[in-house]
Amino acid sequence: MTMIFSIETSTSNLSLTLLSNSKVFKKLSIKIKNELSEILIPTIKKFMTDNSITFQSVSLLVVGCGPGSFTSIRALISAAKGIYLSNKHMKILGINSLAGLAMSALNEAKNINVEYILASIDTKRNDQFLQLFKINNCNKRLLPFSVINNIEPIKMENFSLYLKENKLVVGNFLYVGFISSLLKNKSPNINFYKKSNQIPDAVWVGKLGLYITKNSINYKSSKIAFDEFKPIYVRSPEIN
């Protein structure tokens, strides 16, 4: 059985997923604090053992590279590089974690017929990382969406200005990710993604990686996927 193994730790969750034949085979999500570097490798080993899978059965290793918690992203990328060095038969793919969020909301965005997905991750510094993606509705040889702008840390009081600068109106985008109470109160008419899971998740990082490899998509210079594990830092790294 050939597997895709994906890992995501950009926020306060450690998320692991095994995909087989485009379906989720097994997944695990646990809350983390500051102990990720100590528990990451043991948790991965136990997850693989519990599901009777070895890395010899993994054909693709996909990792969420941020933005998010500097400490968590650094620990994950270090561990992922170590796994790959011991298992070089695998292909590897780094994924923009905001693009993983956009992937989770893609079907809903198409169903409500919007043009864009706006993805958000809580920075834990009274603002949020935002990035805008434009949906590709027609060509399976392209990524499912394209990046419209660079990742920015935006405070809620500047959210309306952000929408204006990116020519967004309430009806033409779906918002996915961190939703503050202030945002809900200020912008109740926004199309918010309806699923409860609003944080980066290994399931969707893995599914985006699968979509890219299955369709032999050229992702170079896309700002969505990378052929190496490198952290996405929007501002100077800090311990968090």
Contacts in CASP RR format, 6 or more apart in sequence:
PFRMAT RR
TARGET T0000
AUTHOR 0000-0000-0000
METHOD contacts of the structure
MODEL  1
MTMIFSIETSTSNLSLTLLSNSKVFKKLSIKIKNELSEILIPTIKKFMTD
NSITFQSVSLLVVGCGPGSFTSIRALISAAKGIYLSNKHMKILGINSLAG
LAMSALNEAKNINVEYILASIDTKRNDQFLQLFKINNCNKRLLPFSVINN
IEPIKMENFSLYLKENKLVVGNFLYVGFISSLLKNKSPNINFYKKSNQIP
DAVWVGKLGLYITKNSINYKSSKIAFDEFKPIYVRSPEIN
1 20 0 8 1.000
1 53 0 8 1.000
1 57 0 8 1.000
2 20 0 8 1.000
2 57 0 8 1.000
2 58 0 8 1.000
2 59 0 8 1.000
3 18 0 8 1.000
3 19 0 8 1.000
3 20 0 8 1.000
3 25 0 8 1.000
3 53 0 8 1.000
3 57 0 8 1.000
3 58 0 8 1.000
3 59 0 8 1.000
4 18 0 8 1.000
4 19 0 8 1.000
4 20 0 8 1.000
4 58 0 8 1.000
4 59 0 8 1.000
4 60 0 8 1.000
4 61 0 8 1.000
4 62 0 8 1.000
4 206 0 8 1.000
4 209 0 8 1.000
4 210 0 8 1.000
5 16 0 8 1.000
5 17 0 8 1.000
5 18 0 8 1.000
5 19 0 8 1.000
5 55 0 8 1.000
5 58 0 8 1.000
5 60 0 8 1.000
5 61 0 8 1.000
5 62 0 8 1.000
6 16 0 8 1.000
6 17 0 8 1.000
6 19 0 8 1.000
6 61 0 8 1.000
6 62 0 8 1.000
6 63 0 8 1.000
6 64 0 8 1.000
6 202 0 8 1.000
6 203 0 8 1.000
6 205 0 8 1.000
6 206 0 8 1.000
6 209 0 8 1.000
7 14 0 8 1.000
7 15 0 8 1.000
7 16 0 8 1.000
7 17 0 8 1.000
7 44 0 8 1.000
7 61 0 8 1.000
7 62 0 8 1.000
7 63 0 8 1.000
7 64 0 8 1.000
7 76 0 8 1.000
7 79 0 8 1.000
7 80 0 8 1.000
7 202 0 8 1.000
7 205 0 8 1.000
8 14 0 8 1.000
8 15 0 8 1.000
8 63 0 8 1.000
8 64 0 8 1.000
8 76 0 8 1.000
8 97 0 8 1.000
8 200 0 8 1.000
8 201 0 8 1.000
8 202 0 8 1.000
8 205 0 8 1.000
9 15 0 8 1.000
9 32 0 8 1.000
9 36 0 8 1.000
9 40 0 8 1.000
9 64 0 8 1.000
9 69 0 8 1.000
9 72 0 8 1.000
9 73 0 8 1.000
9 75 0 8 1.000
9 76 0 8 1.000
10 64 0 8 1.000
10 66 0 8 1.000
10 67 0 8 1.000
10 68 0 8 1.000
10 69 0 8 1.000
10 72 0 8 1.000
10 73 0 8 1.000
10 97 0 8 1.000
10 121 0 8 1.000
10 199 0 8 1.000
10 200 0 8 1.000
11 68 0 8 1.000
11 69 0 8 1.000
11 72 0 8 1.000
11 121 0 8 1.000
11 122 0 8 1.000
11 199 0 8 1.000
11 200 0 8 1.000
12 31 0 8 1.000
12 32 0 8 1.000
12 33 0 8 1.000
12 69 0 8 1.000
12 199 0 8 1.000
13 29 0 8 1.000
13 30 0 8 1.000
13 31 0 8 1.000
13 32 0 8 1.000
13 199 0 8 1.000
13 201 0 8 1.000
14 28 0 8 1.000
14 29 0 8 1.000
14 30 0 8 1.000
14 32 0 8 1.000
14 36 0 8 1.000
14 39 0 8 1.000
14 40 0 8 1.000
14 43 0 8 1.000
14 72 0 8 1.000
15 27 0 8 1.000
15 28 0 8 1.000
15 29 0 8 1.000
15 200 0 8 1.000
15 201 0 8 1.000
15 202 0 8 1.000
15 203 0 8 1.000
16 27 0 8 1.000
16 28 0 8 1.000
16 29 0 8 1.000
16 43 0 8 1.000
16 44 0 8 1.000
16 47 0 8 1.000
16 202 0 8 1.000
17 24 0 8 1.000
17 26 0 8 1.000
17 27 0 8 1.000
17 28 0 8 1.000
17 201 0 8 1.000
17 202 0 8 1.000
17 203 0 8 1.000
17 205 0 8 1.000
17 206 0 8 1.000
18 24 0 8 1.000
18 25 0 8 1.000
18 26 0 8 1.000
18 27 0 8 1.000
18 51 0 8 1.000
18 53 0 8 1.000
19 25 0 8 1.000
19 203 0 8 1.000
19 206 0 8 1.000
19 207 0 8 1.000
19 210 0 8 1.000
22 207 0 8 1.000
22 210 0 8 1.000
22 214 0 8 1.000
24 203 0 8 1.000
25 51 0 8 1.000
26 47 0 8 1.000
26 51 0 8 1.000
27 202 0 8 1.000
27 203 0 8 1.000
28 43 0 8 1.000
28 47 0 8 1.000
29 201 0 8 1.000
29 202 0 8 1.000
30 43 0 8 1.000
32 39 0 8 1.000
32 72 0 8 1.000
34 71 0 8 1.000
36 71 0 8 1.000
36 72 0 8 1.000
36 75 0 8 1.000
36 76 0 8 1.000
37 71 0 8 1.000
37 75 0 8 1.000
37 78 0 8 1.000
40 75 0 8 1.000
40 76 0 8 1.000
40 79 0 8 1.000
41 79 0 8 1.000
44 79 0 8 1.000
44 83 0 8 1.000
48 54 0 8 1.000
48 55 0 8 1.000
55 83 0 8 1.000
55 86 0 8 1.000
55 87 0 8 1.000
55 90 0 8 1.000
56 87 0 8 1.000
56 89 0 8 1.000
58 87 0 8 1.000
58 90 0 8 1.000
59 89 0 8 1.000
59 90 0 8 1.000
59 91 0 8 1.000
60 90 0 8 1.000
60 91 0 8 1.000
60 92 0 8 1.000
60 93 0 8 1.000
60 209 0 8 1.000
60 210 0 8 1.000
60 213 0 8 1.000
61 80 0 8 1.000
61 83 0 8 1.000
61 84 0 8 1.000
61 87 0 8 1.000
61 90 0 8 1.000
61 91 0 8 1.000
61 92 0 8 1.000
61 93 0 8 1.000
62 92 0 8 1.000
62 93 0 8 1.000
62 94 0 8 1.000
62 95 0 8 1.000
62 202 0 8 1.000
62 205 0 8 1.000
62 206 0 8 1.000
62 208 0 8 1.000
62 209 0 8 1.000
62 210 0 8 1.000
63 76 0 8 1.000
63 77 0 8 1.000
63 80 0 8 1.000
63 92 0 8 1.000
63 93 0 8 1.000
63 94 0 8 1.000
63 95 0 8 1.000
63 205 0 8 1.000
63 229 0 8 1.000
64 73 0 8 1.000
64 76 0 8 1.000
64 94 0 8 1.000
64 95 0 8 1.000
64 96 0 8 1.000
64 97 0 8 1.000
64 100 0 8 1.000
64 200 0 8 1.000
64 202 0 8 1.000
64 205 0 8 1.000
65 73 0 8 1.000
65 77 0 8 1.000
65 94 0 8 1.000
65 95 0 8 1.000
65 96 0 8 1.000
65 97 0 8 1.000
65 226 0 8 1.000
65 229 0 8 1.000
65 230 0 8 1.000
65 231 0 8 1.000
65 232 0 8 1.000
66 73 0 8 1.000
66 96 0 8 1.000
66 97 0 8 1.000
66 98 0 8 1.000
66 121 0 8 1.000
66 200 0 8 1.000
66 231 0 8 1.000
66 232 0 8 1.000
67 73 0 8 1.000
67 97 0 8 1.000
67 98 0 8 1.000
67 121 0 8 1.000
67 123 0 8 1.000
67 129 0 8 1.000
67 151 0 8 1.000
67 232 0 8 1.000
67 233 0 8 1.000
67 234 0 8 1.000
68 97 0 8 1.000
68 121 0 8 1.000
68 123 0 8 1.000
68 129 0 8 1.000
69 124 0 8 1.000
69 240 0 8 1.000
70 231 0 8 1.000
70 233 0 8 1.000
70 237 0 8 1.000
70 238 0 8 1.000
70 239 0 8 1.000
70 240 0 8 1.000
71 239 0 8 1.000
71 240 0 8 1.000
73 231 0 8 1.000
73 232 0 8 1.000
74 231 0 8 1.000
74 237 0 8 1.000
77 229 0 8 1.000
77 230 0 8 1.000
77 231 0 8 1.000
80 92 0 8 1.000
80 229 0 8 1.000
81 229 0 8 1.000
84 90 0 8 1.000
84 92 0 8 1.000
84 229 0 8 1.000
91 213 0 8 1.000
92 227 0 8 1.000
92 228 0 8 1.000
92 229 0 8 1.000
93 209 0 8 1.000
93 212 0 8 1.000
93 213 0 8 1.000
93 225 0 8 1.000
93 226 0 8 1.000
93 227 0 8 1.000
94 225 0 8 1.000
94 226 0 8 1.000
94 227 0 8 1.000
94 228 0 8 1.000
94 229 0 8 1.000
94 230 0 8 1.000
95 205 0 8 1.000
95 206 0 8 1.000
95 208 0 8 1.000
95 209 0 8 1.000
95 224 0 8 1.000
95 225 0 8 1.000
95 226 0 8 1.000
96 131 0 8 1.000
96 147 0 8 1.000
96 151 0 8 1.000
96 223 0 8 1.000
96 224 0 8 1.000
96 225 0 8 1.000
96 232 0 8 1.000
97 121 0 8 1.000
97 200 0 8 1.000
97 205 0 8 1.000
97 232 0 8 1.000
98 119 0 8 1.000
98 120 0 8 1.000
98 121 0 8 1.000
98 129 0 8 1.000
98 131 0 8 1.000
98 133 0 8 1.000
98 151 0 8 1.000
98 200 0 8 1.000
99 119 0 8 1.000
99 131 0 8 1.000
99 133 0 8 1.000
99 145 0 8 1.000
99 147 0 8 1.000
99 208 0 8 1.000
99 224 0 8 1.000
99 225 0 8 1.000
100 119 0 8 1.000
100 200 0 8 1.000
100 201 0 8 1.000
100 204 0 8 1.000
100 205 0 8 1.000
100 208 0 8 1.000
101 119 0 8 1.000
101 120 0 8 1.000
101 121 0 8 1.000
101 176 0 8 1.000
101 177 0 8 1.000
101 198 0 8 1.000
101 199 0 8 1.000
101 200 0 8 1.000
101 204 0 8 1.000
102 117 0 8 1.000
102 119 0 8 1.000
102 133 0 8 1.000
102 145 0 8 1.000
102 176 0 8 1.000
103 144 0 8 1.000
103 204 0 8 1.000
103 205 0 8 1.000
103 207 0 8 1.000
103 208 0 8 1.000
103 211 0 8 1.000
104 176 0 8 1.000
104 193 0 8 1.000
104 195 0 8 1.000
104 197 0 8 1.000
104 201 0 8 1.000
104 203 0 8 1.000
104 204 0 8 1.000
105 117 0 8 1.000
105 119 0 8 1.000
105 174 0 8 1.000
105 176 0 8 1.000
105 193 0 8 1.000
105 195 0 8 1.000
106 117 0 8 1.000
106 135 0 8 1.000
106 144 0 8 1.000
106 145 0 8 1.000
108 174 0 8 1.000
108 193 0 8 1.000
108 194 0 8 1.000
108 195 0 8 1.000
109 116 0 8 1.000
109 117 0 8 1.000
109 135 0 8 1.000
109 174 0 8 1.000
110 135 0 8 1.000
110 137 0 8 1.000
112 174 0 8 1.000
112 191 0 8 1.000
114 135 0 8 1.000
114 171 0 8 1.000
114 172 0 8 1.000
114 173 0 8 1.000
114 174 0 8 1.000
114 191 0 8 1.000
115 134 0 8 1.000
115 135 0 8 1.000
115 172 0 8 1.000
115 173 0 8 1.000
116 132 0 8 1.000
116 133 0 8 1.000
116 134 0 8 1.000
116 135 0 8 1.000
116 148 0 8 1.000
116 168 0 8 1.000
116 172 0 8 1.000
116 173 0 8 1.000
116 174 0 8 1.000
117 132 0 8 1.000
117 133 0 8 1.000
117 135 0 8 1.000
117 145 0 8 1.000
117 173 0 8 1.000
117 174 0 8 1.000
117 175 0 8 1.000
117 176 0 8 1.000
118 130 0 8 1.000
118 131 0 8 1.000
118 132 0 8 1.000
118 133 0 8 1.000
118 168 0 8 1.000
118 173 0 8 1.000
118 174 0 8 1.000
118 175 0 8 1.000
118 176 0 8 1.000
119 130 0 8 1.000
119 131 0 8 1.000
119 132 0 8 1.000
119 133 0 8 1.000
119 176 0 8 1.000
119 177 0 8 1.000
120 128 0 8 1.000
120 129 0 8 1.000
120 130 0 8 1.000
120 175 0 8 1.000
120 176 0 8 1.000
120 177 0 8 1.000
120 178 0 8 1.000
120 179 0 8 1.000
121 128 0 8 1.000
121 129 0 8 1.000
121 177 0 8 1.000
121 178 0 8 1.000
121 199 0 8 1.000
121 200 0 8 1.000
122 128 0 8 1.000
122 178 0 8 1.000
123 129 0 8 1.000
123 153 0 8 1.000
124 240 0 8 1.000
125 153 0 8 1.000
126 155 0 8 1.000
127 153 0 8 1.000
127 154 0 8 1.000
127 155 0 8 1.000
127 156 0 8 1.000
128 153 0 8 1.000
128 154 0 8 1.000
128 156 0 8 1.000
128 178 0 8 1.000
128 180 0 8 1.000
129 151 0 8 1.000
129 152 0 8 1.000
129 153 0 8 1.000
129 154 0 8 1.000
129 234 0 8 1.000
130 151 0 8 1.000
130 152 0 8 1.000
130 153 0 8 1.000
130 154 0 8 1.000
130 162 0 8 1.000
131 147 0 8 1.000
131 148 0 8 1.000
131 149 0 8 1.000
131 150 0 8 1.000
131 151 0 8 1.000
131 152 0 8 1.000
132 147 0 8 1.000
132 148 0 8 1.000
132 149 0 8 1.000
132 166 0 8 1.000
132 168 0 8 1.000
132 173 0 8 1.000
133 145 0 8 1.000
133 146 0 8 1.000
133 147 0 8 1.000
133 148 0 8 1.000
134 145 0 8 1.000
134 146 0 8 1.000
134 148 0 8 1.000
135 144 0 8 1.000
135 145 0 8 1.000
136 142 0 8 1.000
136 143 0 8 1.000
136 144 0 8 1.000
136 145 0 8 1.000
136 146 0 8 1.000
140 215 0 8 1.000
141 215 0 8 1.000
141 216 0 8 1.000
141 217 0 8 1.000
142 217 0 8 1.000
143 211 0 8 1.000
143 212 0 8 1.000
143 217 0 8 1.000
143 219 0 8 1.000
143 222 0 8 1.000
143 224 0 8 1.000
143 225 0 8 1.000
144 208 0 8 1.000
144 211 0 8 1.000
145 224 0 8 1.000
146 222 0 8 1.000
146 224 0 8 1.000
147 222 0 8 1.000
147 223 0 8 1.000
147 224 0 8 1.000
148 166 0 8 1.000
149 166 0 8 1.000
150 223 0 8 1.000
151 232 0 8 1.000
151 234 0 8 1.000
152 162 0 8 1.000
152 234 0 8 1.000
153 234 0 8 1.000
153 235 0 8 1.000
154 162 0 8 1.000
156 180 0 8 1.000
156 182 0 8 1.000
156 183 0 8 1.000
156 186 0 8 1.000
159 183 0 8 1.000
159 186 0 8 1.000
159 187 0 8 1.000
160 186 0 8 1.000
160 187 0 8 1.000
163 169 0 8 1.000
170 187 0 8 1.000
170 189 0 8 1.000
170 190 0 8 1.000
170 191 0 8 1.000
171 191 0 8 1.000
173 190 0 8 1.000
173 191 0 8 1.000
174 191 0 8 1.000
174 192 0 8 1.000
174 193 0 8 1.000
175 190 0 8 1.000
175 191 0 8 1.000
175 192 0 8 1.000
175 193 0 8 1.000
176 192 0 8 1.000
176 193 0 8 1.000
176 198 0 8 1.000
177 193 0 8 1.000
177 198 0 8 1.000
177 199 0 8 1.000
178 198 0 8 1.000
178 199 0 8 1.000
179 192 0 8 1.000
179 198 0 8 1.000
183 190 0 8 1.000
184 192 0 8 1.000
208 224 0 8 1.000
208 225 0 8 1.000
209 225 0 8 1.000
211 217 0 8 1.000
212 219 0 8 1.000
212 225 0 8 1.000
219 225 0 8 1.000
219 226 0 8 1.000
231 237 0 8 1.000
END
